[in-house]
Amino acid sequence: MNAFDAAGLTFFNQFASQSPLFDSIVINMAQYHDFKGVVIMALLWGACFMPNRDAILARQIAIMSVIGGLLALVAARLMTKFLPFRDRPLYNDQFTLDYPLGDSDRYLEHWSSFPSDHAMLWFAIAVGIFLISRRVGIIAMLYTVVVICLPRIYLGLHHPTDILAGMALGAAMVLICSRTILRSHVAGPIVGWSFSNPPIFYVLAFLLSYGLSTHFDGLKNFFKPIVYALV
């Protein structure tokens, strides 16, 4: 573990287990999607419908932000699989700290911590919101850092560099996806179709937003036993 990560984990860990109420709040923020994706996706679509906005441009950026977020999520999963494995601080016996989660739940023990898929996905969407509305985007980025990312360091689920790398990669993904040439060729036709078929567009947008908000946990849990049975 590098000195930066050790210092960051030690700093946050000094507050751990001092208040059961505070620990419970942080654990709930980290575990429940209501405090993570639901809020960020609501800010994304809310920014699209703010007054004095170019509706077509805002929708294009929103669509590319969702695409960028999906690509970031896929990239994060591939990186955790193919990059050298990195233990999560919670399960690193060589670095003894007192985490609120303890050892009660080890389902992430064999899942590499680098990079943070939460940081990649939600900071990517937050940057997309910033491209639509700076005011709402700043709120989204601060919310992502404070409510989504920092609790994962506090609970020992990620090193600080896992979070920083995830945020940087997610932001880069959306900034690339939002380039004018990509935006016009990919999101342009979708936006045109959204104005001519609003009922279908909003149904699909809701379903995709819900899936992103929950990291597609429902689908993953549904198909997991099927995949295991076929392999």
C-alpha positions as a Markdown table, in Angstrom:
| # | Residue | x | y | z |
|---|---|---|---|---|
| 1 | Met | 0.0 | 0.0 | 0.0 |
| 2 | Asn | 1.4 | 3.4 | -1.0 |
| 3 | Ala | 1.9 | 6.2 | 1.5 |
| 4 | Phe | -0.9 | 8.3 | 0.1 |
| 5 | Asp | -3.5 | 5.6 | 0.5 |
| 6 | Ala | -2.2 | 4.7 | 3.9 |
| 7 | Ala | -2.5 | 8.3 | 5.1 |
| 8 | Gly | -5.9 | 8.7 | 3.6 |
| 9 | Leu | -7.3 | 5.5 | 5.2 |
| 10 | Thr | -5.7 | 6.3 | 8.5 |
| 11 | Phe | -7.3 | 9.8 | 8.5 |
| 12 | Phe | -10.8 | 8.6 | 7.8 |
| 13 | Asn | -10.5 | 5.6 | 10.1 |
| 14 | Gln | -9.9 | 7.8 | 13.1 |
| 15 | Phe | -13.6 | 8.6 | 13.0 |
| 16 | Ala | -14.8 | 5.0 | 12.7 |
| 17 | Ser | -16.7 | 3.2 | 15.4 |
| 18 | Gln | -16.9 | 6.5 | 17.5 |
| 19 | Ser | -20.7 | 6.9 | 16.9 |
| 20 | Pro | -23.0 | 3.9 | 16.1 |
| 21 | Leu | -25.5 | 6.3 | 14.6 |
| 22 | Phe | -23.0 | 7.9 | 12.3 |
| 23 | Asp | -21.6 | 4.6 | 11.2 |
| 24 | Ser | -25.1 | 3.3 | 10.5 |
| 25 | Ile | -25.8 | 6.4 | 8.3 |
| 26 | Val | -22.6 | 5.9 | 6.3 |
| 27 | Ile | -23.3 | 2.2 | 5.9 |
| 28 | Asn | -26.8 | 2.9 | 4.6 |
| 29 | Met | -25.5 | 5.5 | 2.2 |
| 30 | Ala | -23.0 | 3.0 | 0.8 |
| 31 | Gln | -25.4 | 0.1 | 0.6 |
| 32 | Tyr | -28.7 | 1.6 | -0.7 |
| 33 | His | -29.2 | 2.8 | -4.2 |
| 34 | Asp | -31.6 | 5.5 | -3.1 |
| 35 | Phe | -28.7 | 7.6 | -1.9 |
| 36 | Lys | -26.5 | 7.0 | -4.9 |
| 37 | Gly | -27.8 | 6.5 | -8.5 |
| 38 | Val | -31.3 | 7.5 | -7.9 |
| 39 | Val | -30.3 | 11.0 | -6.9 |
| 40 | Ile | -27.7 | 11.5 | -9.6 |
| 41 | Met | -30.1 | 10.3 | -12.4 |
| 42 | Ala | -32.8 | 12.6 | -11.1 |
| 43 | Leu | -30.4 | 15.5 | -11.3 |
| 44 | Leu | -29.4 | 14.5 | -14.8 |
| 45 | Trp | -33.0 | 14.6 | -16.2 |
| 46 | Gly | -33.9 | 17.5 | -14.0 |
| 47 | Ala | -31.1 | 19.5 | -15.6 |
| 48 | Cys | -32.4 | 18.7 | -19.1 |
| 49 | Phe | -35.8 | 20.3 | -18.3 |
| 50 | Met | -34.5 | 23.5 | -16.7 |
| 51 | Pro | -35.8 | 26.7 | -18.3 |
| 52 | Asn | -33.6 | 28.7 | -20.8 |
| 53 | Arg | -31.9 | 25.5 | -22.0 |
| 54 | Asp | -31.4 | 24.3 | -25.5 |
| 55 | Ala | -33.7 | 21.2 | -25.3 |
| 56 | Ile | -32.0 | 19.4 | -28.1 |
| 57 | Leu | -28.4 | 20.0 | -26.9 |
| 58 | Ala | -29.4 | 19.1 | -23.3 |
| 59 | Arg | -30.9 | 15.9 | -24.4 |
| 60 | Gln | -28.0 | 15.0 | -26.6 |
| 61 | Ile | -25.6 | 15.5 | -23.7 |
| 62 | Ala | -27.8 | 13.6 | -21.3 |
| 63 | Ile | -27.9 | 10.6 | -23.7 |
| 64 | Met | -24.1 | 10.7 | -24.2 |
| 65 | Ser | -23.7 | 11.0 | -20.5 |
| 66 | Val | -25.7 | 7.8 | -20.0 |
| 67 | Ile | -23.7 | 6.1 | -22.8 |
| 68 | Gly | -20.5 | 7.3 | -21.2 |
| 69 | Gly | -21.6 | 6.1 | -17.8 |
| 70 | Leu | -22.5 | 2.6 | -19.3 |
| 71 | Leu | -19.1 | 2.5 | -21.0 |
| 72 | Ala | -17.4 | 3.5 | -17.7 |
| 73 | Leu | -19.2 | 0.8 | -15.8 |
| 74 | Val | -18.2 | -1.8 | -18.3 |
| 75 | Ala | -14.6 | -0.6 | -18.4 |
| 76 | Ala | -14.4 | -0.6 | -14.6 |
| 77 | Arg | -15.6 | -4.2 | -14.4 |
| 78 | Leu | -13.1 | -5.3 | -17.1 |
| 79 | Met | -10.3 | -3.5 | -15.3 |
| 80 | Thr | -11.1 | -5.1 | -12.0 |
| 81 | Lys | -11.0 | -8.5 | -13.8 |
| 82 | Phe | -7.9 | -8.1 | -15.9 |
| 83 | Leu | -5.6 | -5.7 | -14.0 |
| 84 | Pro | -3.5 | -7.0 | -11.2 |
| 85 | Phe | -5.6 | -7.9 | -8.2 |
| 86 | Arg | -5.8 | -5.3 | -5.4 |
| 87 | Asp | -7.1 | -6.2 | -2.0 |
| 88 | Arg | -9.8 | -4.0 | -0.5 |
| 89 | Pro | -8.5 | -2.2 | 2.7 |
| 90 | Leu | -11.3 | -4.0 | 4.7 |
| 91 | Tyr | -9.8 | -7.4 | 3.9 |
| 92 | Asn | -6.1 | -6.4 | 4.0 |
| 93 | Asp | -4.7 | -8.1 | 7.1 |
| 94 | Gln | -1.3 | -6.3 | 6.6 |
| 95 | Phe | -2.9 | -3.0 | 7.3 |
| 96 | Thr | -4.9 | -3.2 | 10.5 |
| 97 | Leu | -7.7 | -0.6 | 10.9 |
| 98 | Asp | -11.1 | -0.7 | 12.6 |
| 99 | Tyr | -13.8 | -0.5 | 10.0 |
| 100 | Pro | -17.5 | -0.3 | 10.9 |
| 101 | Leu | -18.4 | -3.1 | 8.5 |
| 102 | Gly | -15.9 | -5.5 | 10.2 |
| 103 | Asp | -15.7 | -9.0 | 8.7 |
| 104 | Ser | -19.5 | -9.7 | 8.7 |
| 105 | Asp | -19.8 | -9.5 | 4.9 |
| 106 | Arg | -17.0 | -10.7 | 2.7 |
| 107 | Tyr | -18.8 | -10.9 | -0.6 |
| 108 | Leu | -16.3 | -8.3 | -2.1 |
| 109 | Glu | -13.2 | -10.1 | -0.8 |
| 110 | His | -12.4 | -11.6 | -4.2 |
| 111 | Trp | -13.3 | -8.5 | -6.2 |
| 112 | Ser | -10.4 | -6.2 | -6.9 |
| 113 | Ser | -10.8 | -2.7 | -5.5 |
| 114 | Phe | -9.1 | -0.9 | -8.4 |
| 115 | Pro | -10.7 | 1.1 | -9.9 |
| 116 | Ser | -13.9 | 2.1 | -8.1 |
| 117 | Asp | -16.9 | 1.4 | -10.4 |
| 118 | His | -19.1 | 3.6 | -8.3 |
| 119 | Ala | -16.7 | 6.5 | -8.7 |
| 120 | Met | -16.3 | 5.9 | -12.5 |
| 121 | Leu | -20.0 | 5.6 | -13.2 |
| 122 | Trp | -21.4 | 8.4 | -11.0 |
| 123 | Phe | -18.7 | 10.9 | -11.5 |
| 124 | Ala | -19.1 | 10.4 | -15.2 |
| 125 | Ile | -22.8 | 11.2 | -15.0 |
| 126 | Ala | -22.1 | 14.1 | -12.7 |
| 127 | Val | -19.6 | 15.6 | -15.3 |
| 128 | Gly | -22.3 | 15.1 | -17.9 |
| 129 | Ile | -24.7 | 17.1 | -15.7 |
| 130 | Phe | -22.1 | 19.8 | -15.4 |
| 131 | Leu | -22.0 | 20.1 | -19.3 |
| 132 | Ile | -25.7 | 20.7 | -19.2 |
| 133 | Ser | -25.9 | 23.0 | -16.2 |
| 134 | Arg | -22.8 | 24.2 | -14.3 |
| 135 | Arg | -24.9 | 24.9 | -11.1 |
| 136 | Val | -26.6 | 21.5 | -11.0 |
| 137 | Gly | -23.4 | 19.8 | -12.2 |
| 138 | Ile | -21.4 | 21.2 | -9.3 |
| 139 | Ile | -24.1 | 19.9 | -6.9 |
| 140 | Ala | -23.9 | 16.5 | -8.6 |
| 141 | Met | -20.1 | 16.3 | -8.4 |
| 142 | Leu | -20.1 | 17.3 | -4.7 |
| 143 | Tyr | -22.8 | 14.9 | -3.9 |
| 144 | Thr | -20.9 | 12.1 | -5.8 |
| 145 | Val | -17.7 | 12.8 | -3.8 |
| 146 | Val | -19.3 | 13.2 | -0.4 |
| 147 | Val | -22.2 | 10.8 | -0.4 |
| 148 | Ile | -21.1 | 8.1 | -2.9 |
| 149 | Cys | -17.2 | 8.0 | -2.8 |
| 150 | Leu | -16.0 | 9.1 | 0.6 |
| 151 | Pro | -18.2 | 6.5 | 2.5 |
| 152 | Arg | -16.5 | 3.8 | 0.4 |
| 153 | Ile | -13.1 | 4.9 | 1.8 |
| 154 | Tyr | -14.5 | 5.3 | 5.3 |
| 155 | Leu | -15.8 | 1.7 | 5.2 |
| 156 | Gly | -12.6 | 0.3 | 3.8 |
| 157 | Leu | -14.2 | -0.8 | 0.5 |
| 158 | His | -11.7 | 1.3 | -1.5 |
| 159 | His | -8.4 | 3.0 | -1.3 |
| 160 | Pro | -8.3 | 6.7 | -2.0 |
| 161 | Thr | -6.5 | 6.1 | -5.3 |
| 162 | Asp | -9.2 | 3.7 | -6.4 |
| 163 | Ile | -11.7 | 6.5 | -6.0 |
| 164 | Leu | -9.5 | 9.2 | -7.7 |
| 165 | Ala | -8.7 | 6.9 | -10.6 |
| 166 | Gly | -12.3 | 6.0 | -11.0 |
| 167 | Met | -13.4 | 9.7 | -11.0 |
| 168 | Ala | -10.7 | 10.6 | -13.5 |
| 169 | Leu | -11.5 | 7.8 | -15.9 |
| 170 | Gly | -15.3 | 8.4 | -15.7 |
| 171 | Ala | -14.9 | 12.1 | -16.4 |
| 172 | Ala | -12.6 | 11.4 | -19.3 |
| 173 | Met | -15.1 | 8.8 | -20.7 |
| 174 | Val | -18.0 | 11.3 | -20.7 |
| 175 | Leu | -15.9 | 14.2 | -22.0 |
| 176 | Ile | -14.9 | 12.0 | -25.0 |
| 177 | Cys | -18.5 | 10.8 | -25.6 |
| 178 | Ser | -19.7 | 14.4 | -25.5 |
| 179 | Arg | -17.5 | 15.7 | -28.3 |
| 180 | Thr | -19.5 | 17.4 | -30.9 |
| 181 | Ile | -18.9 | 14.8 | -33.7 |
| 182 | Leu | -19.9 | 11.9 | -31.5 |
| 183 | Arg | -22.8 | 13.7 | -29.9 |
| 184 | Ser | -24.3 | 14.7 | -33.3 |
| 185 | His | -23.9 | 11.3 | -34.9 |
| 186 | Val | -24.9 | 9.1 | -32.0 |
| 187 | Ala | -27.3 | 11.1 | -29.8 |
| 188 | Gly | -28.6 | 13.3 | -32.6 |
| 189 | Pro | -30.8 | 10.6 | -34.3 |
| 190 | Ile | -32.0 | 9.4 | -30.8 |
| 191 | Val | -33.0 | 12.9 | -29.8 |
| 192 | Gly | -34.9 | 13.4 | -33.1 |
| 193 | Trp | -36.7 | 10.1 | -32.5 |
| 194 | Ser | -37.5 | 11.1 | -28.9 |
| 195 | Phe | -39.5 | 14.1 | -30.2 |
| 196 | Ser | -41.5 | 12.0 | -32.6 |
| 197 | Asn | -42.0 | 9.1 | -30.2 |
| 198 | Pro | -42.1 | 10.6 | -26.7 |
| 199 | Pro | -44.1 | 7.8 | -25.0 |
| 200 | Ile | -41.6 | 5.1 | -26.1 |
| 201 | Phe | -38.6 | 7.3 | -25.5 |
| 202 | Tyr | -39.6 | 8.1 | -21.9 |
| 203 | Val | -40.4 | 4.5 | -21.0 |
| 204 | Leu | -37.0 | 3.4 | -22.3 |
| 205 | Ala | -35.3 | 6.3 | -20.6 |
| 206 | Phe | -36.9 | 5.5 | -17.3 |
| 207 | Leu | -36.0 | 1.8 | -17.6 |
| 208 | Leu | -32.4 | 2.6 | -18.5 |
| 209 | Ser | -32.1 | 5.2 | -15.7 |
| 210 | Tyr | -33.5 | 2.7 | -13.2 |
| 211 | Gly | -31.0 | 0.0 | -14.4 |
| 212 | Leu | -28.1 | 2.4 | -14.1 |
| 213 | Ser | -29.3 | 3.6 | -10.7 |
| 214 | Thr | -29.3 | 0.0 | -9.3 |
| 215 | His | -26.2 | -1.1 | -11.2 |
| 216 | Phe | -28.5 | -3.6 | -13.0 |
| 217 | Asp | -28.5 | -5.7 | -9.8 |
| 218 | Gly | -31.9 | -7.2 | -10.5 |
| 219 | Leu | -30.8 | -8.5 | -13.9 |
| 220 | Lys | -27.5 | -9.7 | -12.6 |
| 221 | Asn | -29.1 | -11.6 | -9.8 |
| 222 | Phe | -31.7 | -13.1 | -12.1 |
| 223 | Phe | -29.2 | -14.3 | -14.7 |
| 224 | Lys | -26.4 | -15.4 | -12.3 |
| 225 | Pro | -27.8 | -18.8 | -11.5 |
| 226 | Ile | -28.7 | -19.4 | -15.2 |
| 227 | Val | -25.1 | -18.6 | -16.2 |
| 228 | Tyr | -23.7 | -20.8 | -13.5 |
| 229 | Ala | -25.9 | -23.7 | -14.6 |
| 230 | Leu | -24.8 | -23.3 | -18.3 |
| 231 | Val | -21.1 | -23.0 | -17.6 |
